[in-house]
């Protein structure tokens, strides 16, 4: 599939954005002797990189940074990425497209990976970092979907696995007289049994820029293809979501205004019996609603198959970097056991590598369910196109129109396919 980069390049021409995005480089070794550390044999200088990071506000960032420097043998200066997603993507686009060499390693999300992986701005890593024995430990579907270019180059090191999992309220499952949700029939029965007294069996985040995640999840469960709306599985998935809201009335139509924040709070408050949600349950823990007798993640049910999405932020190597030898040392550390375990210890990032996730240092309820998911599900990255947000927004608008009976199933599928062709 050929990629269109017009929307990226438009952002990449603003020099003022570049300057503001890379100001204020922070030294990662304020308390260290600047003459200590590894030296580059060619230049005689200390190995040193600049990292563009989203983690600088995390209270454990300094601990992670010190460990990364010690284990990799590389001094790490850092630049804090903007917290606003649009601003962040614009600035990273500008850095990469302009050939700016002041940043060596960047953390990018799935949306950016989709937009950048075929642009020639990132160095391939399969020969230097992600050798076959390492790659085989990462989720194969995710690596192919998100981090592999049209040429077959692997451009990123995933820093974690974070499933869009199915979370249930155990009290409602008990009240329905059910022990588990294993099949499509179980899923429907639980929704119907739990819908009463102003409460619903299922809660969605159906705002137009968020619902993409749930549409794609159901498409995968039904064995469909998000890029092919003539596929019977894709049609079944979207009809299933329509039936939830309009035929069975087990989820409210008015959640088309809800993002994750609103949906999640309603779930915590007991309005919903189950939801699809990212992460390892921190919001539920903070609300004292987490536990095997309260809200917890379960395995994905089997419809046509079991399938789940993972997301990640990945470390990538700027093709314009002048410190590639040092950058590769850092990436090898990040892709290795020590790097992945440090991400778990300091940031709560579940290791993306299956062999590292099995380490005794990784423990808790999340390990049990994540291990089961890894063993029984197809694991994919979300289906995205280069003009990511435009595509997501248009599909969300079409979905909302269909759910509100403003178009038929056939009309939705026709227009959805037109959107795929438009943005690919």
C-alpha positions in Angstrom: 0.0 0.0 0.0 1.6 3.2 -1.1 1.7 6.0 1.5 0.8 9.6 1.1 2.8 12.1 3.2 1.3 15.4 2.3 -0.2 16.1 5.8 3.2 15.3 7.4 5.2 17.6 5.2 2.8 20.5 5.7 3.8 20.5 9.4 7.4 20.0 8.6 8.1 23.3 7.1 7.8 25.6 10.1 11.2 26.5 11.4 9.8 28.2 14.5 8.2 24.9 15.5 11.5 23.1 15.2 13.3 25.7 17.4 10.7 25.6 20.1 10.5 21.8 20.0 14.2 21.3 20.6 15.0 24.0 23.1 16.1 23.3 26.6 18.2 20.1 26.2 18.7 18.5 29.6 21.9 16.7 30.6 21.3 13.2 31.8 24.4 13.2 34.0 24.2 16.3 36.2 25.8 14.5 39.1 28.5 12.7 37.1 32.0 13.5 36.1 31.7 14.7 32.5 34.9 12.8 31.7 33.5 9.5 32.9 31.7 6.9 30.8 32.3 5.1 27.6 34.4 6.8 24.8 33.9 6.5 21.1 37.1 4.9 19.8 36.9 6.9 16.5 36.5 10.3 18.1 37.9 9.9 21.6 34.7 11.6 22.9 32.3 10.2 25.4 29.4 8.3 23.8 26.5 10.6 24.1 23.0 10.9 22.7 20.0 13.2 23.0 16.6 11.5 23.6 13.3 13.1 22.8 11.1 11.6 25.5 7.5 11.6 26.8 8.6 10.3 30.2 10.4 13.3 31.7 7.4 14.2 34.0 7.2 10.6 35.4 8.4 10.7 39.1 10.7 7.7 38.3 12.2 9.2 35.2 15.5 10.0 36.9 15.9 6.5 38.3 15.2 5.1 34.9 17.6 7.5 33.3 20.5 6.7 35.7 20.0 3.0 35.1 19.8 3.4 31.3 23.1 5.4 31.3 24.8 2.9 33.6 23.7 -0.2 31.7 24.1 1.2 28.1 27.4 3.0 28.8 25.9 6.1 27.0 25.4 9.6 28.4 21.8 10.5 27.7 20.7 14.2 27.3 17.0 14.6 26.9 14.4 16.9 25.5 10.8 16.8 26.9 8.2 16.1 24.3 5.0 18.3 24.4 2.1 16.8 26.3 -0.5 17.8 23.6 -0.6 15.1 21.0 -1.1 17.3 17.9 1.8 19.6 18.9 4.0 16.6 19.7 3.4 15.0 16.4 4.0 18.2 14.5 7.3 18.9 16.3 8.6 15.4 15.8 7.6 15.5 12.1 9.6 18.8 11.8 12.7 17.4 13.5 12.8 14.3 11.3 11.7 15.8 7.9 14.1 18.8 8.2 17.2 16.7 8.7 17.8 18.1 12.2 20.5 16.1 13.9 20.2 17.6 17.4 18.0 14.6 18.5 19.2 11.1 18.1 16.5 8.8 19.6 12.8 9.7 19.7 9.8 8.0 21.3 6.9 7.8 18.9 3.4 6.3 19.2 1.5 4.1 16.7 0.1 7.0 14.8 3.5 8.5 14.2 5.0 5.1 13.3 2.3 4.7 10.6 3.1 8.1 9.2 6.9 7.9 9.4 7.9 4.3 8.7 8.0 4.8 4.9 9.2 8.4 4.8 13.0 7.5 4.9 13.5 9.6 8.1 14.3 6.6 10.4 17.1 4.1 10.2 16.3 0.4 9.9 17.2 -1.6 12.9 17.0 -5.2 11.9 20.7 -5.6 11.2 22.0 -3.7 14.2 19.5 -4.1 17.0 16.5 -6.2 16.2 18.1 -9.4 15.1 15.9 -12.4 14.4 16.3 -13.9 17.9 15.1 -10.6 19.4 12.3 -9.9 17.0 10.7 -13.3 17.5 10.0 -12.4 21.1 7.9 -9.4 20.2 4.3 -9.7 19.1 4.6 -10.6 15.5 1.3 -9.0 14.3 2.2 -5.8 16.0 5.7 -5.6 14.6 4.4 -6.2 11.1 1.4 -3.9 11.3 3.1 -0.9 13.0 6.9 -1.0 12.8 7.7 -2.7 9.4 8.0 -0.5 6.3 6.9 -1.3 2.8 10.5 -2.4 2.1 10.5 -4.8 5.0 12.7 -2.6 7.3 11.9 -2.6 11.1 12.1 1.0 12.3 11.3 0.8 16.1 11.9 -0.9 19.4 8.6 -1.3 21.3 8.9 -0.2 24.9 5.9 -2.2 26.2 2.8 -4.1 25.4 -0.5 -2.5 26.4 -3.6 -4.4 25.4 -7.0 -3.0 24.6 -8.5 -5.6 26.8 -12.0 -6.6 28.0 -12.7 -5.5 31.5 -15.6 -6.8 33.5 -17.3 -5.9 36.7 -17.2 -9.2 38.5 -20.2 -8.4 40.8 -22.4 -8.0 37.7 -21.0 -11.2 36.2 -21.9 -13.0 39.4 -25.4 -11.4 39.4 -25.9 -12.7 35.9 -25.1 -16.2 37.1 -22.2 -16.5 34.7 -18.6 -17.7 35.4 -16.9 -16.5 32.3 -17.4 -14.9 28.8 -15.9 -17.3 26.4 -17.9 -16.9 23.2 -20.0 -14.4 21.2 -23.1 -16.0 22.7 -21.7 -15.4 26.2 -20.9 -11.8 25.4 -24.5 -11.1 24.2 -26.1 -12.9 27.1 -24.1 -11.0 29.6 -24.9 -7.7 28.0 -28.6 -8.5 28.0 -28.6 -9.9 31.6 -26.8 -6.8 32.9 -29.0 -4.2 31.2 -31.6 -3.0 33.7 -32.5 -0.1 36.1 -30.6 2.5 34.1 -27.5 0.3 33.8 -26.1 -1.2 30.7 -24.3 -4.4 29.7 -21.7 -2.7 27.7 -20.0 0.8 27.7 -18.2 2.3 24.8 -16.1 5.3 24.1 -17.9 6.2 20.9 -16.7 9.8 20.3 -15.7 10.1 16.7 -11.9 10.1 17.2 -12.1 7.2 19.8 -14.6 4.7 18.5 -12.1 3.6 15.8 -10.5 1.3 18.5 -13.8 -0.5 19.2 -14.9 -0.8 15.6 -11.5 -2.4 14.7 -11.7 -4.7 17.8 -15.0 -6.1 16.7 -13.9 -6.3 13.1 -11.0 -8.5 14.2 -13.1 -10.7 16.5 -15.5 -11.3 13.6 -12.6 -12.2 11.3 -13.0 -9.1 9.1 -10.6 -6.6 7.6 -10.8 -3.0 8.6 -9.5 -2.0 5.1 -12.1 -4.1 3.3 -15.7 -3.2 3.9 -17.0 -5.8 1.4 -15.6 -8.4 3.8 -18.5 -10.2 5.5 -16.7 -10.2 8.8 -16.4 -6.4 8.7 -20.1 -6.0 7.9 -21.0 -8.4 10.7 -18.9 -6.4 13.2 -20.5 -3.0 12.4 -24.0 -4.5 12.4 -23.3 -6.1 15.8 -22.4 -2.6 17.2 -25.6 -1.2 15.7 -27.6 -4.0 17.3 -26.1 -3.4 20.7 -27.4 0.2 20.7 -30.6 -0.1 18.7 -31.9 -3.7 18.6 -30.9 -5.1 22.0 -30.4 -1.7 23.6 -27.6 -3.0 25.8 -25.5 0.1 25.4 -26.6 3.8 25.1 -26.6 5.7 21.8 -25.7 8.9 23.6 -22.2 7.6 24.4 -21.2 8.9 21.0 -20.1 12.0 23.0 -17.9 10.0 25.4 -14.1 9.6 25.3 -12.2 7.2 27.6 -12.4 9.6 30.6 -16.2 9.7 30.6 -16.7 6.1 29.7 -14.2 4.9 32.4 -15.8 7.0 35.1 -19.2 5.5 34.3 -17.8 2.0 34.4 -16.2 2.8 37.8 -19.6 4.2 39.0 -21.3 0.9 38.1 -23.3 2.1 35.0 -21.6 -0.5 32.7 -20.9 -4.2 33.1 -18.0 -4.4 30.7 -15.8 -2.2 28.5 -12.8 -2.3 26.3 -10.0 -0.3 27.9 -6.2 0.1 27.5 -3.6 -0.6 30.2 -3.3 -2.4 33.4 -6.1 -0.9 35.5 -4.5 2.0 37.3 -7.7 4.1 37.2 -9.6 1.2 38.8 -6.9 0.8 41.5 -7.0 4.5 42.3 -10.8 4.3 42.7 -10.5 1.2 44.9 -12.5 -0.7 42.3 -9.8 -3.1 41.1 -9.7 -6.8 41.9 -10.8 -10.2 41.0 -14.0 -9.6 42.9 -14.5 -6.2 41.3 -13.2 -4.8 38.0 -10.6 -6.9 36.3 -9.4 -7.8 32.8 -10.4 -11.2 31.3 -9.4 -13.0 28.1 -10.9 -11.9 24.8 -13.9 -14.1 23.9 -13.9 -16.1 20.8 -16.2 -14.9 18.1 -14.8 -16.0 14.8 -11.5 -16.0 16.6 -9.7 -14.4 19.6 -7.9 -11.2 18.6 -6.6 -8.2 20.5 -4.8 -5.0 19.8 -1.7 -3.9 21.6 -0.2 -0.4 21.4 3.2 0.9 22.3 5.5 3.8 22.3 8.7 2.8 20.4 12.2 4.1 20.3 13.4 5.1 16.8 16.7 6.3 15.4 16.8 9.6 13.5 18.5 9.0 10.1 20.2 12.4 10.5 21.8 11.5 13.9 25.5 12.1 14.1 25.8 9.7 17.1 24.5 6.5 15.6 27.1 4.2 17.3 26.0 5.5 20.7 22.4 5.5 19.7 22.6 1.8 18.7 24.1 1.0 22.1 21.1 2.6 23.8 18.7 0.8 21.5 20.3 -2.5 22.2 19.8 -1.8 25.9 16.2 -0.8 25.4 15.4 -3.9 23.4 17.2 -6.2 25.9 16.1 -7.8 29.1 17.5 -5.1 31.4 15.9 -2.3 29.4 12.5 -3.9 29.3 12.6 -4.8 33.0 13.6 -1.2 33.9 10.5 0.0 32.0 8.3 -2.3 34.1 10.0 -1.4 37.4 10.0 2.4 36.8 7.0 3.1 34.5 4.8 0.1 34.9 5.2 -0.7 31.3 4.5 -4.4 30.7 7.4 -6.0 28.8 6.8 -6.3 25.0 9.1 -9.3 24.8 7.4 -12.5 25.8 10.6 -14.0 27.2 11.2 -10.9 29.4 7.5 -10.9 30.5 8.0 -14.4 31.9 10.8 -13.1 34.2 10.2 -13.5 37.9 10.6 -9.7 38.4 7.3 -9.3 36.5 4.4 -10.3 38.7 0.8 -9.6 39.7 -2.7 -10.2 38.3 -1.7 -8.4 35.1 1.0 -11.0 34.4 -1.6 -13.9 34.7 -4.1 -12.4 32.2 -1.4 -11.0 29.8 0.2 -14.4 29.7 -3.1 -16.0 28.8 -3.8 -13.4 26.1 -0.3 -13.9 24.6 -0.9 -17.7 24.4 -4.4 -17.6 22.9 -4.9 -14.5 20.8 -3.8 -13.0 17.6 -2.0 -9.8 18.6 -2.1 -6.9 16.2 -1.4 -3.2 15.9 -4.3 -1.1 15.1 -5.1 -0.5 11.4 -3.9 3.0 10.5 -3.2 4.9 7.4 -0.6 7.7 6.9 -3.2 10.5 7.3 -4.1 8.9 10.5 -6.3 11.4 12.3 -8.2 12.4 9.2 -9.0 8.7 8.5 -9.9 8.0 12.2 -12.2 11.1 12.3 -14.0 10.3 9.1 -14.6 6.7 10.1 -15.9 7.8 13.4 -18.3 10.3 11.8 -19.6 7.6 9.5 -20.1 5.2 12.4 -22.1 7.8 14.4 -24.3 8.5 11.4 -25.0 4.8 11.0 -25.7 4.2 14.7 -28.2 7.1 14.6 -30.0 5.7 11.6 -28.8 8.4 9.3 -27.5 5.9 6.8 -28.0 2.2 6.1 -25.4 -0.6 6.6 -24.8 -0.7 2.8 -24.3 3.1 2.7 -21.9 2.9 5.7 -19.8 0.1 4.1 -19.6 2.0 0.8 -18.5 5.2 2.4 -16.1 3.4 4.7 -14.4 1.9 1.7 -14.2 5.2 0.0 -12.5 6.6 3.1 -9.9 3.8 3.0 -9.1 4.5 -0.6 -8.9 8.2 0.0 -6.4 8.1 2.9 -4.2 5.1 1.9 
